[in-house]
């Protein structure tokens, strides 16, 4: 699992690559929480290169969403592959975390 960040249109974009599972979910959460600690704009996690996410990974994303929600920071996910999107749908996470098909769509949604 690798995380890279960039800022675009005032939003912090964290790009997740590889797998997020029980072995690294805490590292993922910690890396993202550190990246967004001082962020005042929206936060988007780009999942284009995410190949797998376990329930531990879902929990990490939920904890990130809760932290950002307390600070009133907009949060979204984008570019989920079909298998990852299906996991979010089955778990109901797509009902509580905004998901978008592309980075541009996510940027437009958090900008409004």
LINCOR-V687735 format. One record per backbone hydrogen bond with DSSP energy under -0.5 kcal/mol. CO is the residue of the C=O (numbers start at 1). NH is the residue of the N-H. Records with the same first field share a line. If there is no record, write none. Layout:
CO = NH  NH
//
This chain:
2 = 17
4 = 15
6 = 13
8 = 11
11 = 8  13
12 = 14  44
13 = 6  15
14 = 16  46
15 = 4
16 = 49
17 = 2
18 = 51  52
19 = 21
20 = 54
21 = 24  25
24 = 28
25 = 29
26 = 30
27 = 31
28 = 32
29 = 33
30 = 34
31 = 35
32 = 36
33 = 37
34 = 37
36 = 39
42 = 12
43 = 76
44 = 14  46
45 = 47  78
46 = 16
47 = 50
49 = 18  51
52 = 20
54 = 58
55 = 59
56 = 60
57 = 61
58 = 62
59 = 63
60 = 64
61 = 65
62 = 66
63 = 67
64 = 68
65 = 69
66 = 70
67 = 71
68 = 73
69 = 72
74 = 43
75 = 98
76 = 45
77 = 100
78 = 47
81 = 85
82 = 86
83 = 87
84 = 88
85 = 89
86 = 90
87 = 91
88 = 92  93  94
89 = 92
92 = 95
93 = 96  97
98 = 77
100 = 79  80
102 = 106
103 = 107
104 = 108
105 = 109
106 = 110
107 = 111
108 = 112
109 = 112
//
